[in-house]
Amino acid sequence: MARLLGDRSLANAGSDSVRGLVEERFSLLVQGILDEAAASDDVIDRDSALTFVEDRVHFLTPLLEPNQASRLRQALQDKIETW
């Protein structure tokens, strides 16, 4: 999360700090996960991209508010649909 949000101090931050920065830099988080998907050898089509981002959201969910996780999932799906 620290790398995706561009703030290495998050490595030692509490969940409230992480959630606050996710809100501030939401578009950066979306773009970072999309960039990871595009660079992944495992992503070869729309379905594999959706699986990749779903796995990432699932992994990050403990760090997010429930509404942030659902917004993130939807934003990623919307972007992938434009590929």
MOPAC internal coordinates of N, CA, C and O (Angstrom, degrees):
PM7 1SCF
backbone

  N    0.0000 0     0.00 0     0.00 0    0    0    0
  C    1.4487 1     0.00 0     0.00 0    1    0    0
  C    1.5306 1   109.50 1     0.00 0    2    1    0
  O    1.2310 1   120.69 1   140.09 1    3    2    1
  N    1.3356 1   116.29 1   -39.91 1    3    2    1
  C    1.4613 1   119.46 1   179.46 1    5    3    2
  C    1.5268 1   110.81 1   -58.71 1    6    5    3
  O    1.2310 1   120.54 1   137.45 1    7    6    5
  N    1.3233 1   116.58 1   -42.55 1    7    6    5
  C    1.4603 1   120.41 1   179.73 1    9    7    6
  C    1.5214 1   110.88 1   -68.18 1   10    9    7
  O    1.2310 1   120.08 1   135.02 1   11   10    9
  N    1.3271 1   117.45 1   -44.98 1   11   10    9
  C    1.4605 1   120.86 1  -178.11 1   13   11   10
  C    1.5233 1   112.70 1   -64.03 1   14   13   11
  O    1.2310 1   120.53 1   146.55 1   15   14   13
  N    1.3268 1   116.59 1   -33.45 1   15   14   13
  C    1.4640 1   120.28 1  -179.03 1   17   15   14
  C    1.5236 1   112.75 1   -94.95 1   18   17   15
  O    1.2310 1   120.42 1   178.00 1   19   18   17
  N    1.3265 1   116.81 1    -2.00 1   19   18   17
  C    1.4530 1   120.66 1   176.35 1   21   19   18
  C    1.5192 1   114.58 1    69.71 1   22   21   19
  O    1.2310 1   120.83 1  -145.60 1   23   22   21
  N    1.3346 1   116.02 1    34.40 1   23   22   21
  C    1.4680 1   120.04 1  -179.56 1   25   23   22
  C    1.5198 1   109.04 1  -144.23 1   26   25   23
  O    1.2310 1   120.94 1   -83.28 1   27   26   25
  N    1.3156 1   115.81 1    96.72 1   27   26   25
  C    1.4651 1   121.12 1  -176.80 1   29   27   26
  C    1.5234 1   113.23 1   -63.31 1   30   29   27
  O    1.2310 1   119.79 1   159.60 1   31   30   29
  N    1.3180 1   118.01 1   -20.40 1   31   30   29
  C    1.4622 1   120.46 1   179.37 1   33   31   30
  C    1.5255 1   111.83 1   -66.81 1   34   33   31
  O    1.2310 1   120.35 1   163.42 1   35   34   33
  N    1.3217 1   116.93 1   -16.58 1   35   34   33
  C    1.4645 1   120.24 1   179.01 1   37   35   34
  C    1.5240 1   112.53 1   -68.16 1   38   37   35
  O    1.2310 1   120.28 1   162.26 1   39   38   37
  N    1.3199 1   117.07 1   -17.74 1   39   38   37
  C    1.4687 1   120.21 1   179.59 1   41   39   38
  C    1.5208 1   110.99 1   -58.46 1   42   41   39
  O    1.2310 1   120.17 1   151.86 1   43   42   41
  N    1.3164 1   117.27 1   -28.14 1   43   42   41
  C    1.4582 1   121.74 1  -179.08 1   45   43   42
  C    1.5234 1   113.01 1  -116.48 1   46   45   43
  O    1.2310 1   120.70 1  -167.07 1   47   46   45
  N    1.3074 1   116.27 1    12.93 1   47   46   45
  C    1.4682 1   120.60 1  -175.40 1   49   47   46
  C    1.5285 1   111.36 1   -89.37 1   50   49   47
  O    1.2310 1   121.23 1   -21.72 1   51   50   49
  N    1.2968 1   115.25 1   158.28 1   51   50   49
  C    1.4539 1   121.59 1   175.57 1   53   51   50
  C    1.5199 1   111.14 1   -77.47 1   54   53   51
  O    1.2310 1   121.28 1   -13.17 1   55   54   53
  N    1.3112 1   115.15 1   166.83 1   55   54   53
  C    1.4640 1   119.72 1  -175.89 1   57   55   54
  C    1.5329 1   112.71 1   -63.47 1   58   57   55
  O    1.2310 1   119.69 1   148.00 1   59   58   57
  N    1.3184 1   118.20 1   -32.00 1   59   58   57
  C    1.4688 1   119.90 1   178.30 1   61   59   58
  C    1.5248 1   111.22 1   -64.22 1   62   61   59
  O    1.2310 1   120.60 1   140.45 1   63   62   61
  N    1.3267 1   116.45 1   -39.55 1   63   62   61
  C    1.4649 1   120.38 1   178.04 1   65   63   62
  C    1.5184 1   111.15 1   -65.63 1   66   65   63
  O    1.2310 1   121.10 1   137.62 1   67   66   65
  N    1.3329 1   115.49 1   -42.38 1   67   66   65
  C    1.4580 1   119.98 1   179.35 1   69   67   66
  C    1.5294 1   109.88 1   -62.69 1   70   69   67
  O    1.2310 1   120.63 1   132.50 1   71   70   69
  N    1.3129 1   116.41 1   -47.50 1   71   70   69
  C    1.4697 1   120.16 1  -178.36 1   73   71   70
  C    1.5203 1   112.06 1   -62.63 1   74   73   71
  O    1.2310 1   120.69 1   143.11 1   75   74   73
  N    1.3284 1   116.29 1   -36.89 1   75   74   73
  C    1.4605 1   119.98 1   177.53 1   77   75   74
  C    1.5164 1   111.87 1   -64.96 1   78   77   75
  O    1.2310 1   120.87 1   137.48 1   79   78   77
  N    1.3285 1   115.94 1   -42.52 1   79   78   77
  C    1.4623 1   118.95 1   180.00 1   81   79   78
  C    1.5264 1   111.39 1   -71.84 1   82   81   79
  O    1.2310 1   120.10 1   147.32 1   83   82   81
  N    1.3127 1   117.42 1   -32.68 1   83   82   81
  C    1.4664 1   119.86 1   174.31 1   85   83   82
  C    1.5175 1   109.26 1   -58.24 1   86   85   83
  O    1.2310 1   120.50 1   136.86 1   87   86   85
  N    1.3045 1   116.65 1   -43.14 1   87   86   85
  C    1.4665 1   120.40 1   179.92 1   89   87   86
  C    1.5204 1   110.73 1   -63.81 1   90   89   87
  O    1.2310 1   120.18 1   136.28 1   91   90   89
  N    1.3215 1   117.25 1   -43.72 1   91   90   89
  C    1.4731 1   121.68 1  -179.83 1   93   91   90
  C    1.5173 1   112.57 1   -66.11 1   94   93   91
  O    1.2310 1   120.82 1   141.19 1   95   94   93
  N    1.3207 1   116.04 1   -38.81 1   95   94   93
  C    1.4723 1   120.92 1  -172.37 1   97   95   94
  C    1.5295 1   111.90 1  -116.56 1   98   97   95
  O    1.2310 1   120.57 1  -144.68 1   99   98   97
  N    1.2944 1   116.51 1    35.32 1   99   98   97
  C    1.4588 1   121.54 1  -175.45 1  101   99   98
  C    1.5253 1   111.95 1   -55.40 1  102  101   99
  O    1.2310 1   120.15 1   133.81 1  103  102  101
  N    1.3244 1   117.31 1   -46.19 1  103  102  101
  C    1.4732 1   120.09 1  -178.37 1  105  103  102
  C    1.5257 1   111.44 1   -64.40 1  106  105  103
  O    1.2310 1   120.10 1   147.43 1  107  106  105
  N    1.3281 1   117.41 1   -32.57 1  107  106  105
  C    1.4603 1   121.39 1   176.46 1  109  107  106
  C    1.5285 1   110.47 1   -66.37 1  110  109  107
  O    1.2310 1   120.32 1   140.45 1  111  110  109
  N    1.3233 1   116.99 1   -39.55 1  111  110  109
  C    1.4595 1   121.64 1   177.26 1  113  111  110
  C    1.5245 1   110.70 1   -63.74 1  114  113  111
  O    1.2310 1   120.58 1   133.61 1  115  114  113
  N    1.3156 1   116.50 1   -46.39 1  115  114  113
  C    1.4645 1   120.95 1   178.16 1  117  115  114
  C    1.5226 1   110.18 1   -58.32 1  118  117  115
  O    1.2310 1   120.39 1   130.88 1  119  118  117
  N    1.3102 1   116.86 1   -49.12 1  119  118  117
  C    1.4635 1   120.39 1  -178.00 1  121  119  118
  C    1.5254 1   111.63 1   -64.37 1  122  121  119
  O    1.2310 1   120.17 1   141.34 1  123  122  121
  N    1.3249 1   117.28 1   -38.66 1  123  122  121
  C    1.4535 1   120.61 1   179.42 1  125  123  122
  C    1.5191 1   112.20 1   -62.54 1  126  125  123
  O    1.2310 1   120.27 1   137.17 1  127  126  125
  N    1.3172 1   117.08 1   -42.83 1  127  126  125
  C    1.4688 1   120.47 1   178.73 1  129  127  126
  C    1.5314 1   110.15 1   -68.56 1  130  129  127
  O    1.2310 1   120.20 1   141.06 1  131  130  129
  N    1.3253 1   117.23 1   -38.94 1  131  130  129
  C    1.4656 1   119.69 1   176.65 1  133  131  130
  C    1.5184 1   111.52 1   -63.79 1  134  133  131
  O    1.2310 1   120.36 1   140.87 1  135  134  133
  N    1.3255 1   116.92 1   -39.13 1  135  134  133
  C    1.4684 1   120.68 1   177.56 1  137  135  134
  C    1.5255 1   110.59 1   -63.60 1  138  137  135
  O    1.2310 1   120.29 1   139.54 1  139  138  137
  N    1.3294 1   117.04 1   -40.46 1  139  138  137
  C    1.4620 1   120.71 1   176.71 1  141  139  138
  C    1.5232 1   110.43 1   -62.09 1  142  141  139
  O    1.2310 1   120.40 1   136.75 1  143  142  141
  N    1.3184 1   116.84 1   -43.25 1  143  142  141
  C    1.4606 1   120.82 1   179.59 1  145  143  142
  C    1.5279 1   110.59 1   -62.08 1  146  145  143
  O    1.2310 1   120.63 1   134.12 1  147  146  145
  N    1.3142 1   116.40 1   -45.88 1  147  146  145
  C    1.4631 1   120.62 1  -178.74 1  149  147  146
  C    1.5268 1   111.54 1   -63.70 1  150  149  147
  O    1.2310 1   120.01 1   148.80 1  151  150  149
  N    1.3135 1   117.58 1   -31.20 1  151  150  149
  C    1.4629 1   121.47 1  -178.77 1  153  151  150
  C    1.5288 1   113.05 1   -86.05 1  154  153  151
  O    1.2310 1   120.23 1   167.49 1  155  154  153
  N    1.3139 1   117.16 1   -12.51 1  155  154  153
  C    1.4567 1   120.99 1  -175.79 1  157  155  154
  C    1.5240 1   112.16 1   -76.48 1  158  157  155
  O    1.2310 1   120.91 1   -46.19 1  159  158  157
  N    1.3267 1   115.87 1   133.81 1  159  158  157
  C    1.4610 1   120.81 1   174.89 1  161  159  158
  C    1.5264 1   111.61 1   -67.48 1  162  161  159
  O    1.2310 1   120.41 1   160.48 1  163  162  161
  N    1.3294 1   116.82 1   -19.52 1  163  162  161
  C    1.4602 1   121.08 1  -179.26 1  165  163  162
  C    1.5267 1   112.83 1   -79.72 1  166  165  163
  O    1.2310 1   120.32 1   166.69 1  167  166  165
  N    1.3090 1   117.00 1   -13.31 1  167  166  165
  C    1.4686 1   121.07 1  -178.93 1  169  167  166
  C    1.5234 1   108.29 1   -98.25 1  170  169  167
  O    1.2310 1   121.73 1   -69.65 1  171  170  169
  N    1.3350 1   114.30 1   110.35 1  171  170  169
  C    1.4663 1   119.45 1  -176.85 1  173  171  170
  C    1.5256 1   112.73 1  -122.75 1  174  173  171
  O    1.2310 1   120.94 1   169.90 1  175  174  173
  N    1.3424 1   115.82 1   -10.10 1  175  174  173
  C    1.4593 1   119.79 1  -179.92 1  177  175  174
  C    1.5292 1   108.79 1  -160.87 1  178  177  175
  O    1.2310 1   120.96 1     2.69 1  179  178  177
  N    1.3114 1   115.77 1  -177.31 1  179  178  177
  C    1.4637 1   121.36 1  -177.75 1  181  179  178
  C    1.5225 1   111.67 1   -58.24 1  182  181  179
  O    1.2310 1   120.36 1   133.00 1  183  182  181
  N    1.3204 1   116.91 1   -47.00 1  183  182  181
  C    1.4626 1   120.34 1  -177.21 1  185  183  182
  C    1.5251 1   112.27 1   -63.52 1  186  185  183
  O    1.2310 1   120.47 1   137.78 1  187  186  185
  N    1.3190 1   116.70 1   -42.22 1  187  186  185
  C    1.4687 1   119.00 1   179.59 1  189  187  186
  C    1.5293 1   110.61 1   -69.85 1  190  189  187
  O    1.2310 1   119.97 1   149.33 1  191  190  189
  N    1.3291 1   117.67 1   -30.67 1  191  190  189
  C    1.4621 1   120.66 1   175.54 1  193  191  190
  C    1.5239 1   110.40 1   -66.93 1  194  193  191
  O    1.2310 1   120.76 1   136.73 1  195  194  193
  N    1.3187 1   116.16 1   -43.27 1  195  194  193
  C    1.4669 1   119.82 1   178.25 1  197  195  194
  C    1.5234 1   111.21 1   -63.28 1  198  197  195
  O    1.2310 1   120.26 1   139.59 1  199  198  197
  N    1.3120 1   117.10 1   -40.41 1  199  198  197
  C    1.4663 1   120.76 1   177.25 1  201  199  198
  C    1.5170 1   110.48 1   -63.54 1  202  201  199
  O    1.2310 1   120.40 1   136.15 1  203  202  201
  N    1.3190 1   116.84 1   -43.85 1  203  202  201
  C    1.4627 1   121.38 1   179.66 1  205  203  202
  C    1.5200 1   111.27 1   -59.15 1  206  205  203
  O    1.2310 1   120.27 1   129.51 1  207  206  205
  N    1.3254 1   117.09 1   -50.49 1  207  206  205
  C    1.4647 1   119.24 1  -176.87 1  209  207  206
  C    1.5253 1   111.21 1   -69.22 1  210  209  207
  O    1.2310 1   120.02 1   146.72 1  211  210  209
  N    1.3141 1   117.56 1   -33.28 1  211  210  209
  C    1.4649 1   119.94 1   176.89 1  213  211  210
  C    1.5340 1   110.39 1   -63.74 1  214  213  211
  O    1.2310 1   120.61 1   139.74 1  215  214  213
  N    1.3174 1   116.44 1   -40.26 1  215  214  213
  C    1.4688 1   119.97 1   176.76 1  217  215  214
  C    1.5254 1   111.20 1   -62.98 1  218  217  215
  O    1.2310 1   120.58 1   139.78 1  219  218  217
  N    1.3206 1   116.51 1   -40.22 1  219  218  217
  C    1.4703 1   120.45 1   179.18 1  221  219  218
  C    1.5247 1   110.59 1   -66.05 1  222  221  219
  O    1.2310 1   120.06 1   135.49 1  223  222  221
  N    1.3146 1   117.49 1   -44.51 1  223  222  221
  C    1.4639 1   120.61 1   179.18 1  225  223  222
  C    1.5251 1   109.82 1   -62.42 1  226  225  223
  O    1.2310 1   120.49 1   136.84 1  227  226  225
  N    1.3183 1   116.66 1   -43.16 1  227  226  225
  C    1.4671 1   120.41 1   178.54 1  229  227  226
  C    1.5289 1   110.44 1   -59.39 1  230  229  227
  O    1.2310 1   120.36 1   136.68 1  231  230  229
  N    1.3264 1   116.92 1   -43.32 1  231  230  229
  C    1.4609 1   121.83 1   179.09 1  233  231  230
  C    1.5328 1   111.72 1   -63.50 1  234  233  231
  O    1.2310 1   120.27 1   141.42 1  235  234  233
  N    1.3210 1   117.09 1   -38.58 1  235  234  233
  C    1.4619 1   121.90 1  -176.54 1  237  235  234
  C    1.5284 1   113.79 1   -85.49 1  238  237  235
  O    1.2310 1   119.88 1   165.85 1  239  238  237
  N    1.3126 1   117.84 1   -14.15 1  239  238  237
  C    1.4603 1   121.73 1  -174.60 1  241  239  238
  C    1.5265 1   114.49 1   -51.56 1  242  241  239
  O    1.2310 1   118.58 1   140.09 1  243  242  241
  N    1.3374 1   120.31 1   -39.91 1  243  242  241
  C    1.4683 1   118.12 1   179.04 1  245  243  242
  C    1.5370 1   113.97 1   -60.97 1  246  245  243
  O    1.2310 1   120.51 1   159.89 1  247  246  245
  N    1.3177 1   116.63 1   -20.11 1  247  246  245
  C    1.4665 1   121.08 1  -179.90 1  249  247  246
  C    1.5210 1   113.13 1   -92.13 1  250  249  247
  O    1.2310 1   120.47 1   175.04 1  251  250  249
  N    1.3251 1   116.70 1    -4.96 1  251  250  249
  C    1.4591 1   121.57 1  -173.24 1  253  251  250
  C    1.5137 1   111.98 1  -114.62 1  254  253  251
  O    1.2310 1   121.35 1   -24.61 1  255  254  253
  N    1.3210 1   115.03 1   155.39 1  255  254  253
  C    1.4558 1   120.71 1   167.58 1  257  255  254
  C    1.5309 1   107.19 1   -69.85 1  258  257  255
  O    1.2310 1   119.58 1   -28.48 1  259  258  257
  N    1.3198 1   118.41 1   151.52 1  259  258  257
  C    1.4669 1   118.91 1   179.40 1  261  259  258
  C    1.5257 1   113.73 1   -54.10 1  262  261  259
  O    1.2310 1   120.09 1   139.08 1  263  262  261
  N    1.3247 1   117.44 1   -40.92 1  263  262  261
  C    1.4647 1   118.81 1   179.98 1  265  263  262
  C    1.5260 1   111.35 1   -69.69 1  266  265  263
  O    1.2310 1   119.84 1   150.09 1  267  266  265
  N    1.3305 1   117.92 1   -29.91 1  267  266  265
  C    1.4593 1   119.98 1   177.16 1  269  267  266
  C    1.5252 1   110.27 1   -67.55 1  270  269  267
  O    1.2310 1   120.53 1   138.97 1  271  270  269
  N    1.3176 1   116.60 1   -41.03 1  271  270  269
  C    1.4645 1   120.13 1   179.55 1  273  271  270
  C    1.5238 1   110.77 1   -62.95 1  274  273  271
  O    1.2310 1   119.97 1   135.88 1  275  274  273
  N    1.3076 1   117.66 1   -44.12 1  275  274  273
  C    1.4672 1   119.81 1  -179.33 1  277  275  274
  C    1.5256 1   111.09 1   -69.20 1  278  277  275
  O    1.2310 1   120.01 1   141.72 1  279  278  277
  N    1.3254 1   117.59 1   -38.28 1  279  278  277
  C    1.4759 1   120.68 1   176.32 1  281  279  278
  C    1.5177 1   111.10 1   -64.69 1  282  281  279
  O    1.2310 1   120.83 1   139.54 1  283  282  281
  N    1.3379 1   116.02 1   -40.46 1  283  282  281
  C    1.4595 1   120.94 1   179.35 1  285  283  282
  C    1.5259 1   110.28 1   -63.49 1  286  285  283
  O    1.2310 1   120.75 1   132.18 1  287  286  285
  N    1.3090 1   116.17 1   -47.82 1  287  286  285
  C    1.4680 1   121.39 1   178.73 1  289  287  286
  C    1.5356 1   110.05 1   -56.84 1  290  289  287
  O    1.2310 1   120.16 1   133.03 1  291  290  289
  N    1.3116 1   117.31 1   -46.97 1  291  290  289
  C    1.4641 1   120.91 1  -178.51 1  293  291  290
  C    1.5220 1   111.67 1   -66.39 1  294  293  291
  O    1.2310 1   120.08 1   137.38 1  295  294  293
  N    1.3105 1   117.45 1   -42.62 1  295  294  293
  C    1.4717 1   120.68 1   179.59 1  297  295  294
  C    1.5280 1   110.94 1   -62.05 1  298  297  295
  O    1.2310 1   120.48 1   138.80 1  299  298  297
  N    1.3273 1   116.69 1   -41.20 1  299  298  297
  C    1.4570 1   120.52 1   179.41 1  301  299  298
  C    1.5328 1   110.89 1   -66.96 1  302  301  299
  O    1.2310 1   120.48 1   136.74 1  303  302  301
  N    1.3158 1   116.69 1   -43.26 1  303  302  301
  C    1.4580 1   120.11 1   178.67 1  305  303  302
  C    1.5279 1   110.71 1   -62.22 1  306  305  303
  O    1.2310 1   120.63 1   137.41 1  307  306  305
  N    1.3224 1   116.40 1   -42.59 1  307  306  305
  C    1.4614 1   120.59 1   179.86 1  309  307  306
  C    1.5320 1   111.03 1   -61.11 1  310  309  307
  O    1.2310 1   120.51 1   137.24 1  311  310  309
  N    1.3183 1   116.64 1   -42.76 1  311  310  309
  C    1.4591 1   120.67 1  -179.66 1  313  311  310
  C    1.5200 1   111.01 1   -66.97 1  314  313  311
  O    1.2310 1   120.22 1   138.79 1  315  314  313
  N    1.3200 1   117.18 1   -41.21 1  315  314  313
  C    1.4648 1   120.33 1  -179.59 1  317  315  314
  C    1.5226 1   110.50 1   -63.96 1  318  317  315
  O    1.2310 1   120.33 1   145.26 1  319  318  317
  N    1.3018 1   116.98 1   -34.74 1  319  318  317
  C    1.4609 1   120.23 1   179.17 1  321  319  318
  C    1.5355 1   111.65 1   -62.23 1  322  321  319
  O    1.2310 1   119.80 1   159.20 1  323  322  321
  N    1.3173 1   117.98 1   -20.80 1  323  322  321
  C    1.4626 1   120.65 1   179.57 1  325  323  322
  C    1.5320 1   112.40 1   -89.12 1  326  325  323
  O    1.2310 1   120.03 1   174.62 1  327  326  325
  N    1.3189 1   117.56 1    -5.38 1  327  326  325
  C    1.4655 1   120.35 1  -178.84 1  329  327  326
  C    1.4985 1   111.46 1   -69.63 1  330  329  327
  O    1.2310 1   120.10 1   180.00 1  331  330  329

